[in-house]
Amino acid sequence: MNDFSPDTRLILATIGSVIFGILGYNAGKKRTIGPIWGTLLGILGLIGFIIVCCFPRKTEPVEYEYYDYEPPLPSDEPLSAADEIEILKKQLDAGMITREEFNIRKGKIFGR
């Protein structure tokens, strides 16, 4: 079973550590642990590499687009009857007022 000489075992262990160190570095770069700790844990072997992979991935910052928007200033001019009816209709469709309230306010606008 143990056909390898002590020197060969040392070489194989070193190669394994280097391979897992490189894997740990690459995995750590993409995670919150970072590449240095990824390398150090990767050198420990498979267990260290699994520990590195358990850390959460880094998230890219979200860039938001901001628009310059200024709401229209209220004017001193009174609204036309059509504009007031349009506002009332939107309120009715949104369920903010009932059909009765809509008819009453519409009647007030037309002076009935």
Z-matrix of the N, CA and C atoms (Angstrom, degrees):
N
C 1 1.439
C 2 1.524 1 111.38
N 3 1.290 2 116.92 1 -49.84
C 4 1.458 3 121.13 2 179.39
C 5 1.517 4 109.22 3 -94.01
N 6 1.326 5 115.02 4 72.65
C 7 1.449 6 120.14 5 -177.96
C 8 1.525 7 112.35 6 -83.59
N 9 1.322 8 116.97 7 -6.86
C 10 1.455 9 119.58 8 -177.44
C 11 1.522 10 110.54 9 -87.73
N 12 1.302 11 115.50 10 142.02
C 13 1.465 12 120.28 11 176.27
C 14 1.524 13 109.22 12 -76.06
N 15 1.332 14 118.64 13 162.78
C 16 1.466 15 120.61 14 179.73
C 17 1.531 16 112.52 15 -57.93
N 18 1.318 17 117.53 16 -35.52
C 19 1.469 18 119.88 17 178.70
C 20 1.527 19 111.00 18 -66.24
N 21 1.326 20 116.13 19 -41.36
C 22 1.463 21 120.22 20 -179.98
C 23 1.523 22 110.32 21 -65.90
N 24 1.331 23 116.47 22 -39.81
C 25 1.469 24 120.09 23 177.51
C 26 1.528 25 110.70 24 -61.60
N 27 1.309 26 116.75 25 -41.49
C 28 1.458 27 120.97 26 179.08
C 29 1.523 28 110.78 27 -63.69
N 30 1.319 29 116.92 28 -42.34
C 31 1.472 30 120.96 29 178.57
C 32 1.524 31 110.66 30 -64.25
N 33 1.341 32 117.20 31 -44.30
C 34 1.468 33 120.74 32 179.42
C 35 1.525 34 111.17 33 -64.68
N 36 1.327 35 117.25 34 -39.21
C 37 1.466 36 120.31 35 178.50
C 38 1.524 37 110.56 36 -65.95
N 39 1.325 38 116.49 37 -38.60
C 40 1.467 39 120.60 38 178.74
C 41 1.523 40 110.79 39 -66.39
N 42 1.317 41 116.91 40 -43.95
C 43 1.467 42 120.87 41 178.30
C 44 1.532 43 110.45 42 -62.23
N 45 1.342 44 115.87 43 -43.43
C 46 1.473 45 119.66 44 177.68
C 47 1.517 46 111.95 45 -61.58
N 48 1.342 47 116.53 46 -40.96
C 49 1.465 48 120.12 47 179.33
C 50 1.524 49 111.43 48 -65.16
N 51 1.336 50 115.60 49 -39.74
C 52 1.464 51 119.60 50 179.36
C 53 1.533 52 110.14 51 -65.59
N 54 1.322 53 115.85 52 -45.23
C 55 1.470 54 119.45 53 -179.51
C 56 1.525 55 110.37 54 -61.93
N 57 1.338 56 117.37 55 -47.98
C 58 1.467 57 119.37 56 179.75
C 59 1.527 58 111.45 57 -68.89
N 60 1.332 59 117.18 58 -29.04
C 61 1.466 60 119.70 59 174.94
C 62 1.513 61 111.40 60 -64.49
N 63 1.330 62 116.82 61 -42.66
C 64 1.468 63 121.12 62 177.80
C 65 1.522 64 110.42 63 -65.98
N 66 1.324 65 116.33 64 -43.95
C 67 1.473 66 119.70 65 177.48
C 68 1.529 67 110.66 66 -62.08
N 69 1.332 68 115.96 67 -41.18
C 70 1.467 69 120.09 68 178.62
C 71 1.520 70 112.06 69 -63.97
N 72 1.346 71 116.42 70 -38.69
C 73 1.466 72 121.08 71 177.62
C 74 1.523 73 110.32 72 -61.68
N 75 1.332 74 116.40 73 -50.04
C 76 1.467 75 120.48 74 -178.70
C 77 1.522 76 112.10 75 -64.77
N 78 1.321 77 117.02 76 -39.03
C 79 1.463 78 119.83 77 178.52
C 80 1.525 79 110.60 78 -71.16
N 81 1.336 80 117.43 79 -38.21
C 82 1.465 81 121.32 80 -179.60
C 83 1.509 82 112.95 81 -67.17
N 84 1.354 83 117.26 82 -31.36
C 85 1.467 84 121.42 83 177.70
C 86 1.520 85 111.59 84 -58.86
N 87 1.328 86 115.69 85 -35.79
C 88 1.459 87 121.18 86 -175.25
C 89 1.525 88 112.41 87 -90.85
N 90 1.324 89 117.09 88 -1.38
C 91 1.456 90 120.62 89 -176.08
C 92 1.523 91 110.18 90 -122.14
N 93 1.316 92 114.58 91 170.30
C 94 1.464 93 119.77 92 -176.88
C 95 1.519 94 112.77 93 -70.75
N 96 1.314 95 118.78 94 -14.47
C 97 1.470 96 121.13 95 -178.97
C 98 1.524 97 111.37 96 -71.17
N 99 1.328 98 117.85 97 -32.13
C 100 1.450 99 121.63 98 178.70
C 101 1.515 100 112.14 99 93.30
N 102 1.335 101 116.46 100 159.99
C 103 1.464 102 119.92 101 -174.69
C 104 1.529 103 114.58 102 -70.11
N 105 1.328 104 117.77 103 -31.77
C 106 1.473 105 119.20 104 -177.50
C 107 1.529 106 110.27 105 -68.01
N 108 1.326 107 116.31 106 -50.84
C 109 1.466 108 118.75 107 178.36
C 110 1.523 109 110.96 108 -66.56
N 111 1.331 110 116.62 109 -31.78
C 112 1.460 111 119.57 110 175.88
C 113 1.519 112 111.39 111 -61.57
N 114 1.328 113 115.66 112 -41.86
C 115 1.464 114 120.12 113 178.53
C 116 1.518 115 111.03 114 -65.87
N 117 1.338 116 116.02 115 -47.47
C 118 1.472 117 119.44 116 -178.05
C 119 1.523 118 111.95 117 -61.53
N 120 1.342 119 116.10 118 -42.72
C 121 1.465 120 118.23 119 178.12
C 122 1.520 121 111.05 120 -71.79
N 123 1.338 122 117.08 121 -33.91
C 124 1.458 123 119.78 122 178.44
C 125 1.511 124 112.75 123 -63.35
N 126 1.335 125 116.76 124 -34.07
C 127 1.472 126 120.73 125 179.14
C 128 1.527 127 110.38 126 -61.55
N 129 1.318 128 117.27 127 -27.80
C 130 1.467 129 120.05 128 178.87
C 131 1.523 130 112.05 129 -65.69
N 132 1.311 131 116.94 130 -19.47
C 133 1.459 132 120.09 131 178.37
C 134 1.511 133 111.39 132 115.72
N 135 1.313 134 113.76 133 -155.30
C 136 1.458 135 120.66 134 -174.90
C 137 1.530 136 112.13 135 -60.64
N 138 1.323 137 117.82 136 -41.91
C 139 1.471 138 121.52 137 -179.91
C 140 1.523 139 110.08 138 -60.99
N 141 1.332 140 117.20 139 -45.08
C 142 1.459 141 120.70 140 178.55
C 143 1.514 142 111.91 141 -63.02
N 144 1.330 143 116.78 142 -40.41
C 145 1.456 144 120.63 143 178.67
C 146 1.532 145 110.75 144 -64.03
N 147 1.312 146 116.71 145 -39.80
C 148 1.477 147 120.46 146 177.90
C 149 1.528 148 109.60 147 -64.25
N 150 1.321 149 117.77 148 -40.18
C 151 1.469 150 120.79 149 177.66
C 152 1.528 151 110.28 150 -60.77
N 153 1.328 152 117.33 151 -43.18
C 154 1.468 153 121.03 152 178.48
C 155 1.521 154 110.28 153 -60.30
N 156 1.321 155 115.89 154 -43.23
C 157 1.466 156 120.14 155 -177.84
C 158 1.533 157 112.72 156 -69.28
N 159 1.317 158 117.96 157 -16.45
C 160 1.463 159 121.01 158 178.53
C 161 1.525 160 112.37 159 -78.37
N 162 1.320 161 117.49 160 -17.17
C 163 1.460 162 119.73 161 179.12
C 164 1.525 163 109.56 162 -73.31
N 165 1.331 164 116.95 163 147.09
C 166 1.471 165 119.14 164 -177.96
C 167 1.524 166 111.63 165 -69.22
N 168 1.309 167 114.65 166 152.00
C 169 1.471 168 120.74 167 178.26
C 170 1.521 169 110.12 168 -72.14
N 171 1.321 170 114.65 169 151.72
C 172 1.461 171 119.49 170 174.65
C 173 1.522 172 108.23 171 -70.75
N 174 1.306 173 115.62 172 145.15
C 175 1.454 174 119.17 173 176.65
C 176 1.517 175 108.48 174 -107.15
N 177 1.303 176 114.82 175 142.97
C 178 1.454 177 120.40 176 178.26
C 179 1.523 178 109.06 177 -74.86
N 180 1.309 179 117.78 178 140.17
C 181 1.464 180 118.64 179 177.56
C 182 1.525 181 109.99 180 -66.03
N 183 1.303 182 114.91 181 139.58
C 184 1.453 183 120.80 182 -179.39
C 185 1.520 184 108.72 183 -86.98
N 186 1.313 185 115.10 184 127.81
C 187 1.456 186 119.02 185 177.98
C 188 1.525 187 108.79 186 -97.47
N 189 1.305 188 114.83 187 128.62
C 190 1.446 189 120.54 188 179.73
C 191 1.514 190 109.57 189 -103.48
N 192 1.297 191 115.46 190 144.55
C 193 1.453 192 120.09 191 175.25
C 194 1.525 193 107.96 192 -97.56
N 195 1.283 194 115.22 193 127.96
C 196 1.456 195 119.96 194 179.15
C 197 1.520 196 108.45 195 -107.46
N 198 1.291 197 114.90 196 134.58
C 199 1.444 198 120.58 197 179.34
C 200 1.517 199 108.75 198 -110.58
N 201 1.297 200 115.08 199 140.43
C 202 1.455 201 119.36 200 174.29
C 203 1.525 202 107.51 201 -79.03
N 204 1.296 203 114.74 202 106.89
C 205 1.459 204 119.68 203 -179.41
C 206 1.510 205 108.00 204 -128.11
N 207 1.272 206 114.40 205 126.72
C 208 1.451 207 120.32 206 174.09
C 209 1.515 208 107.51 207 -119.75
N 210 1.306 209 116.43 208 122.87
C 211 1.470 210 117.63 209 179.25
C 212 1.523 211 109.47 210 -63.64
N 213 1.304 212 115.85 211 148.79
C 214 1.459 213 118.22 212 -179.73
C 215 1.528 214 110.85 213 -62.91
N 216 1.304 215 114.87 214 139.58
C 217 1.456 216 119.67 215 178.84
C 218 1.519 217 109.96 216 -74.97
N 219 1.319 218 116.73 217 141.28
C 220 1.465 219 117.86 218 178.06
C 221 1.537 220 109.16 219 -66.12
N 222 1.302 221 114.51 220 135.69
C 223 1.460 222 118.06 221 -179.27
C 224 1.526 223 109.49 222 -92.51
N 225 1.310 224 114.10 223 159.61
C 226 1.460 225 119.52 224 178.53
C 227 1.523 226 111.72 225 -81.48
N 228 1.330 227 116.35 226 -10.39
C 229 1.459 228 119.67 227 -179.97
C 230 1.523 229 109.38 228 -74.36
N 231 1.314 230 116.76 229 139.33
C 232 1.466 231 118.62 230 176.25
C 233 1.538 232 109.92 231 -70.92
N 234 1.319 233 115.27 232 150.76
C 235 1.459 234 120.25 233 179.50
C 236 1.518 235 109.70 234 -71.29
N 237 1.313 236 115.09 235 148.14
C 238 1.462 237 118.71 236 175.36
C 239 1.527 238 108.17 237 -75.24
N 240 1.294 239 115.99 238 165.29
C 241 1.471 240 120.93 239 -179.75
C 242 1.527 241 110.09 240 -61.89
N 243 1.324 242 116.32 241 -39.16
C 244 1.467 243 119.82 242 -179.51
C 245 1.533 244 110.83 243 -64.27
N 246 1.349 245 116.69 244 -39.97
C 247 1.461 246 120.26 245 178.85
C 248 1.522 247 111.25 246 -65.25
N 249 1.341 248 116.08 247 -41.94
C 250 1.468 249 119.33 248 179.35
C 251 1.531 250 111.17 249 -64.90
N 252 1.336 251 116.77 250 -40.54
C 253 1.468 252 120.16 251 178.05
C 254 1.533 253 109.84 252 -64.38
N 255 1.313 254 116.60 253 -39.43
C 256 1.466 255 120.37 254 178.84
C 257 1.526 256 111.06 255 -62.34
N 258 1.326 257 116.61 256 -42.30
C 259 1.471 258 120.67 257 177.65
C 260 1.519 259 110.18 258 -63.81
N 261 1.311 260 117.04 259 -43.94
C 262 1.471 261 121.02 260 178.79
C 263 1.530 262 110.87 261 -62.10
N 264 1.332 263 116.67 262 -41.08
C 265 1.469 264 120.47 263 -179.93
C 266 1.535 265 110.38 264 -63.34
N 267 1.326 266 116.67 265 -40.56
C 268 1.474 267 119.81 266 177.40
C 269 1.526 268 110.82 267 -63.82
N 270 1.332 269 116.72 268 -40.05
C 271 1.462 270 120.18 269 177.54
C 272 1.520 271 110.93 270 -65.16
N 273 1.337 272 116.29 271 -38.97
C 274 1.462 273 120.75 272 178.27
C 275 1.522 274 110.52 273 -64.91
N 276 1.330 275 116.86 274 -45.16
C 277 1.471 276 120.69 275 -179.99
C 278 1.523 277 112.15 276 -65.35
N 279 1.335 278 116.72 277 -32.05
C 280 1.464 279 120.75 278 179.17
C 281 1.518 280 112.19 279 -80.63
N 282 1.327 281 117.11 280 -7.54
C 283 1.464 282 120.68 281 -179.96
C 284 1.512 283 113.34 282 82.14
N 285 1.329 284 116.27 283 16.89
C 286 1.463 285 119.89 284 -179.20
C 287 1.529 286 111.51 285 -79.47
N 288 1.325 287 116.05 286 -27.68
C 289 1.468 288 120.63 287 177.53
C 290 1.522 289 108.54 288 -132.90
N 291 1.313 290 115.45 289 159.75
C 292 1.459 291 119.97 290 179.15
C 293 1.528 292 109.44 291 -89.27
N 294 1.324 293 115.40 292 170.88
C 295 1.470 294 120.93 293 178.54
C 296 1.529 295 110.03 294 -62.44
N 297 1.339 296 117.35 295 -37.92
C 298 1.475 297 120.58 296 178.52
C 299 1.528 298 111.23 297 -62.22
N 300 1.353 299 115.69 298 -47.64
C 301 1.466 300 119.16 299 178.80
C 302 1.520 301 111.20 300 -60.83
N 303 1.332 302 115.92 301 -38.98
C 304 1.460 303 119.93 302 178.42
C 305 1.524 304 110.45 303 -60.17
N 306 1.357 305 116.36 304 -46.57
C 307 1.466 306 120.04 305 -178.51
C 308 1.526 307 111.56 306 -66.37
N 309 1.338 308 116.79 307 -38.42
C 310 1.476 309 119.89 308 179.56
C 311 1.523 310 110.16 309 -64.91
N 312 1.316 311 117.24 310 -47.76
C 313 1.465 312 120.50 311 -178.82
C 314 1.527 313 111.32 312 -66.77
N 315 1.321 314 116.24 313 -35.92
C 316 1.461 315 120.06 314 177.66
C 317 1.520 316 109.96 315 -64.30
N 318 1.324 317 115.42 316 -40.41
C 319 1.467 318 118.97 317 177.55
C 320 1.523 319 112.08 318 -63.54
N 321 1.353 320 116.74 319 -37.87
C 322 1.471 321 120.23 320 178.40
C 323 1.536 322 111.04 321 -65.83
N 324 1.317 323 115.24 322 -36.57
C 325 1.461 324 118.74 323 179.52
C 326 1.522 325 110.74 324 -64.59
N 327 1.324 326 116.40 325 -41.89
C 328 1.461 327 120.60 326 -179.67
C 329 1.522 328 112.42 327 -83.72
N 330 1.339 329 117.26 328 -2.26
C 331 1.454 330 120.97 329 176.26
C 332 1.517 331 113.84 330 77.97
N 333 1.299 332 117.23 331 29.34
C 334 1.480 333 119.64 332 179.49
C 335 1.495 334 110.43 333 -94.45
